[in-house]
């Protein structure tokens, strides 16, 4: 697996330009509030990013490029790491004594919409709070989805990157091109943001607080600048607006397109939306009943209201601390954290497994039981009246297994911090599902500054894995391992080296095990090696048998074949 460096440079250049442009208003806010020490690095980094991005776009010219599926996932992962790296510098140079790892953690938490922190948010300047909220907003829908809408202008096919960025089993295309999908997603995203900001600004919140809460709720990040989180919002109006738009952002954004195109019933007929609503209603009633029976709440109405807000906060992975739920009985707390394994709908801003995967998993269990009773029966997995292909079912099953595998492995890694079991498990779950709320030592405020540098760095990769849904991270590690174990000794980037690499890739596809007297080389592979040799290159390939070359030797009389025990040398 190789990566197209031309595409990577172009995409990173565009991302650098966009990040610099979004930093600039934050620096202006810092100047407005006279936060000179924090606004200065914001302004400097912003101008630097704009200049670098502009130079790359204007001075470097590329032909039209089409990406493969694996390249899209790999570039998506590298792009998120790069954007978080750039976003960490304003925190690092803000005048506070923060380590760069902590600043990188803070930046990753912003772009992945995790909503947690290692800083005291009450002490952060307003311009940095705004930058963190802006990073939440950019990461909510995905900065790469924004790029997909302008990729045709840049000469890049954005389908593979859009699929890598999209949360859920698949990305449903709107219109004729994936760029149309990206444009509609961000248009809807911006419309929701504008509507919520106006509604919050009309309430008791200041315009700055309304903007912060709009960015955090639309992106399901759950960032609130007060130390007590959303519990400080005693206004029922504010809670209702925030919860409403949190739910809207947790639904499949592509369904809004079909609803606007004349079929509003499609939004309510979708099985994922219906199950999502059933889960919210059932969890709310269970929690309210438990709180009322145990005497935690004297009013059933108040129990339902707080239970609903906290259920929406958990299942949307926004992580709002609406009420003092750590003091609740065990049963409602277990119900809340069970919702973190579910998450919102596919193609939404929420994290975790997604409701559609849970539906498919339950249908697979049902089919397995049915097959045990009727061994000869053939029963497909049907979702919304459509039978899922075996490949898609296998991909969903693999994702669920990988999810729990990474979850348990992460629990083992964090256990070296020697915190209690409750802290270890809930922290892993909160970070991996991009929720940012835990129990135990971190508490429900989303503060994780008690972890050491290594654990914070590990948690950053865990947040990115949760945001890009594991596969991209696995491809990144696979790519790094491949580079470290590269079998070719020729200089990288040469034409001859590329021929050898293509030959090696083709030979791997034929499952060649390089066993003497059993190797099978195709004519295409042979011509690639011969072409490199005829250009004066020493070609080093695995040991092979002389019996497979009689026909080739007749066609190339001027070639002399010299066989040794270990190497084949082509001499022209």
N, C-alpha and C positions, 0 to 999 in steps of 0.2 A: 504494500500500500504506500503510495507516494502522494505528496501534496504539491499542488500547482502554486509555485512561489509567486508567479505573476498575479494570480487572483488574490493570494494572501496579502501581498503588498498593496494592491489596489483597495481591498476591503479595509485593511487596517488604516490606510490613508483616509478613506471616507469616514471611518469611525473616529479617528483622531480629530478630523475637522468638525464633525457633529458634536463630539464631547466638548471641544473648545467653545463652540457656539453656545451650548447650553450652560457652560460655566460662567460665561460673561454676564448674564443677568444676575447671577448669584453674587458676583463681585460687585456689581452696581448696588445691590441691596446692602452689602457690607459697607460700602462707602456712604450710603444713605444713613445707616445706623452708626457711622463713625467707628467701625471695627477695623481699624487700619491694619493691625497686625495679622488678622485673618483674611482680610480682603486683598492684601497685597499678593500673597501666593496664589490665590484664586485667579486674580487678574493676570499674573505672570504666566501661570500654567495655561490659562485660556488662550492668550496671545500666541504662546509657543505652539500649542496644538493646532490653532488655526493656520499658522504659517506653514508648519510641516505638512498638514493635510492639503493645503492649497498647492504647495510645491509638488507633492506626489501626483495630484490630479491634473495639474497643468503641464508638468515637465516630463512625465512618464506616460508614454503612449502604448496601448495594448490593443491587440486584435480581439475579435469576439471570442469569448471563452465559454465552454460548456463544462460544467462540473459534474463529476460522478457522485453517487450517493454517499460513499465513504468520505470523499473529499469535503462534501458539505458538512457532515457531522464534525469532522476534524477541524475545519476552519471555524465552525460555530463555537467549538470549545476554546480554541485559541483566541478567538475574538472576545469572548467573555473574560478570559484571564487577562488579556491586554487592556480592555476597558477598565477593569477593576484596578489594574496596576496604575494606569494614568489617574484614575479617580482618587487614589490614595495620597497623592502628593499634596493637595490642599490641606489635608488633615495633618500630614507630617510636618509641614512648614508653617503651621498656624500659630506657633509660639508656645504650644503646650509640650510637655515632656512625654511624647508618645513614641513608642517604638514603631518601626516601619511595618512589622508584622501586624501589630494592632491596627494600624492605619489601613493596611491591606484588608484585614478582616472587616473593618468598618465599611470599606468600599464594596467588598463582595456582598456583604449583608444588604447593602443598598441596591445594587444591580440585580441581585437574586430575589428581591422583595422579601427577605427573611425578617427584616424589621427588628433584629436584635442589635445589641451594641456592646462595646467594651469600654465606652466612655460614659461619663456622667452627662447626660443630655442637657441637664439644667445649666451646666457650665460651658457648653459649646456656644460659640457666637452664632447669631441668627443666620448669617450668610452660609455657614457650614451646615446648619440645620436645613436650610433651604436646598443646598446642594445634595444632601443626603435624601431629601424628599424628591428632588428632581431625578436622582439616580433610581429611586423607587419607581417613579413614573415611567422612566425610560425602560427599565427592566420589566415592568409589568406586562406590557404587550410584547416586549422584546425589541431591542434596538435593531436586531437583524431583520425583523419583519418590516421595519421602516426602510431598510436598505433594499429589501426585495422589491418594493414599489418603484424604486429608481434604478434597479439593476439593468433593465433594458437600455437605458441611456448610457450606462457605463460599459455595455457590451458583455455582461455577465448573465448567465442563466441562473436564476435564483431559486429554482424549484427545490434542489437538493438542500440548500441552506434553509429555506422556509420549512421544509419537512423536519430538519434537525432542530429548529427553534420551536416549532409548534408542540404544545403540550398535549399529549393524548396519543391514541393508537395511530391516527392518520390525520393529515391535513386535507380538508375538503376544499377543492378549488372552486372559486366563484368566478363566473365568466369564462372567457377564453384563455386567460393567462394568470399565472400566479401573482404577477404584479398587481392585477386587479384585486385579488384577494387581500394583498398587503395594504393597498390603498383604502379598501372598504374597512378593514379591521382598525386601522389607525383613525379613519374618519369617525367611526363609531366610538372609538376610545376617546378621542378629543371631544366629541359631542357630549358624552357622559361626564367627562371632566368639567366641561364648561357649565353644564346643568347643575352638577353638585356644588361647584364653587358659588354659583349664584344663590342657591338655596341656603348654603351655610353662611354666606356673607349677609343674607337677610336676617339671620338669627343673631344670637348674642355673641358670636365669635368675631374677632377682628379680621380684616382682610388677610393678614399674614397667617394667622392661625387657620382660617378657612382654606387657604391655599395649601398649607402643610397637610391638613386632614383630607383634602380632596386628593392630593397625590398619593397619600398612603392608603386610603380606602379603595380608590379605583384600581390601584395596583395590588390590592389585598396584601399590603405590607404591614399595616397596623402601626405605623410610626406615629407617636404622639409626643409632643415636646414637653409635656408635663411628666413629673416623676411618677405620679399615680396613674398614668395612662388614661384611658377613656373614662375611668371612674370619676375623674374631675368634671366630666360633662354631666351635670345633674339634669340638664334640660332634656326632656323627653323628645322634643323636636329634633335636637342635634343627633341623639341616638337613632331616631327613626330614619333620618336622612342618611346617616353613615351606614346603617345596616341595609337600607334599601339598595344603595349603590354597590355595596359589598356583594349582595346577592346577585345583582345584575352582572357584575364582573366575574362572578363564579359560574355563570352559564356559558354555553357555547356561543361565541360571537358570530359564527356563521349562520346561526339560526335567526339572528336579527335581520340578516339580508333577506332570507326567505319570508320573514314576517312583513318586511317593508315592501316586498314584491307582490303583495296581494294575497298572501296565505298566512295570516296571523295564527291560525290554528296549528300550524306546523310547530310553533314554539311549545305548545301545550301537549301536542300529540307525541313529541319526541320522548322515547322511553327513558332516556338519561335524565331529562328535566323532571319527568314525573317521579322517578325513583329518588332524585335529589330532594324534591319537595316532601316526599313521604318520609325520608330519613330525618329531615329537619323537624317535621311535625311530630314524629314518633319520639325522637330524642328529647324534644322540648317537653312533651307530656310526661315522659318517664322521669326526667329531672325534676319537673315541677311537683309531680306526685310524691317523689322521694323527699324533697325539701319540705313539703307540707306535712307529710306523715311523721317525719323525724322531728318536727318542731323547729327546724331552722328558720322557716318563714311562717309568720302568723297569717299572712294573706296569700291566698292561692293566686290572685291576680298578679301580685308582685313577684311571686315565684315563677309564674309563666313568663312575665316580662323579662326578668333577669336571665331566666333559663334560655329563652329564645335568643337574646343578644349574645350570650356566651356560646350557644350552639352554632350560631351563624359565624361567630368569630373563629371557632375551631374548625368547622367543616370547610370554610373558605380559606383556611390557613392564613388569615390576616393576623390573628394573634392579639386582638384587642382585650385588654384587661378591664372588663366592664364592671365586674363586681368581685368580691373577695371569695372566689371559688376555691382557693386552697383550704379554706376553713369549712367547706361543705363536707358532708359525709362521704364515705369512700365510694358508694355506688354512683352518685352523679359525677364524681371526678373520673371514675373509670369510663363512664359513658362518654364524657368529653374527650378524653385522650384516645378512645377507640375511634372517634370521628377523624382523628388525624391520619389514620391509615386509609381513609376513604378519599378525602379531598373534594374538590369541585368537579365540574364537567370538563371534558376535553375541549381544547381550543379556548381556554379561559385563562385568567391571570393567576388562578390558584395552583397549588402544588399537590404533592402526594400522588397516590396511585390513580386517581380519577374514578368517578362513578361507573363509567362504561366498562372499565376493566373488572370492577367488582361484579357487575352484572354478568359479564362473560364467564368469570370464574364460577359463579353460582350456577350458571347454565351448564358448564362443564361438569360440575359435581352432580347435578341432576341427571345429565346424560350418562355419566359413569355408573350411577346407581341403576338407571334404566337398563344399561347394557349388561349389568350383572344379573338382572331378572330376565332379560330377553337377549341372550348372547348373539343371536343371528339378526337382530334388528339393525337397521341403518337409520341413524337419527342425526341431523345436522344441528349446529348451533345457530339459532335464528335470533337476530336482533332487529327490531323495527321492521319485521316482515322480510328481511334479507338474510339469506344464509351466508355466514362468514366462511371464507376460504380457510383451508387447512393452514396455509402459511400465516394468515393473520391470527388465527387462534394460537398457533405455535409461538408467534411473536409476543402476544399478550401474556401467555403462560410463562415464557422466558423472562419477560420484564418483571412479573410478579415475583418469580423466584430470585432474580437478581436483586430486587428491592429488599427482600428480607435477608438475603445473603449479605449485602452491603450493610444493612442495618445491624445485624448481629456482629459482623466483623468490626464495625465502628464502635459498638459497645465494648468490645474487647480492648480496642486501642485506647478509648477514653478511660477505661478502668484503671490504667496506669497512673492516673491523677489521684487515685486513692480516695475519691469521693464516695458517698454512700450509693447504694444500688438505685435508689429513686432518682438521684441527681444524674447518674450515668445514663440510665435508660431514657428518661424524659428529655435530657439534653440532646442525646442522639436523635430521638424522634423529632424534637422541635427543630433542629438544624436541618435534618435530612428532608423534612417535609416543608421547609421554608416557612415555618410558623413563627419561631422565635420565642415561644413560651415554654417554660419547663417548671418542674417542681423541685423541691429540695433546696440546695444551696443557691442556685441562680434565682429561684423564685419566679414569680409570674411577671416580673417587670421587664424581662428580656435582657438582663445584664449578665454577660459572660466574661467579665474581666478577671475572674478568679482563676481561669485556666492559664497554663503556661504558654510560652511562645510556640512550642511544637504542637500542642493541642489546638491552639488557635489557627495555625497553618493547616492542620489536618481538617479542621472544621470548615475552612474556606473551600477546600476541594469537595467536602461533603455538601456544602451549599450549592456549588456549581453542578455537582452530580445530580442533586435533587431538582435543580432548575432545568437542566438539559436532559433529565431522565436517564442517567447512568450510561447509556450507550456511547455518548460522545466522549465521556471520560475514559471508558474502556478502550475506545479507538485511539485516544491520545497516548495512553500507556502502551498500547500495542505498537503505535508508530515509533515511540521512543525506544522500545525494546528492539524493534526492527533496525533502527539506525545504529544501535550499539552492537548489534550482531550482524552487520552488513558483511556478506561473504566476498565482496568484490574488492580487489586491490587497485583498480584503476582510479584515476582522479575523478572526483565528483563533478557533475555538470558537463562532461565531455560527451561528444556524439558517440564515440566508441563505447564509453561506459553505458550510455543509454541503450545501445544495441544489446550489450551483454545483459543488462537488467531486464529488457523485454524478453530476451531468450530465457532467462532464468524464471521469469513469471510464467511464461508459456509452459515451461517444463514442469513447474510446480502444479499447474492446472491438470497436467496429465498424470499427476501423482507419481512422478519419477522418484524413486528411492535411491538412485545412484548405486545400485548393486552391480558388480561386474558380471558380464555375460547376460544380464537381464534388462539393461537400460534400453529405453525406446525414445529416440529423438526424431521429431518430425522434420520434414524438409524445410519448413519455415524457420525453425530454430537453427538448423544446420546452416542455412543461408545467412542468418544473422551473424553467427560466429565466423563464417567464412568471410563475409563482407568486412568485419572488423579486422580479420587477419590480413586480408589483402591490402588494407590501408597501412600496414606496417606495425600492427599491434600484436603483442604477445598475449594470446588468449589462454586462459587457465580454466579448464572445465573438469568435472569429475571423470574418474577412470571409466572407460567404456570398452566395448568389444570391437574388434576389427571386422567382425562379420556383418555389421550393419551398414558398411560403407561401400559395397561393391558398385552399386549403381551411381553413387555420387562420384566415385573416383573415375568412372568412365566419362562423366560430363566435365570434369575439370582435370585434364591431362597434365596441365602445367603445375598442379598442386602436388606437393610431396607430403605424405602423411608419415609422421614419425610417432610411434606409440611407445609409451613407457608404462611402467607398472602403475604410476600414479597420475601422470599428466598426458594430455594430448596437445601437441604443439603443431600449429599450422604455419608453414613456411611458404612464402610466395617467392 
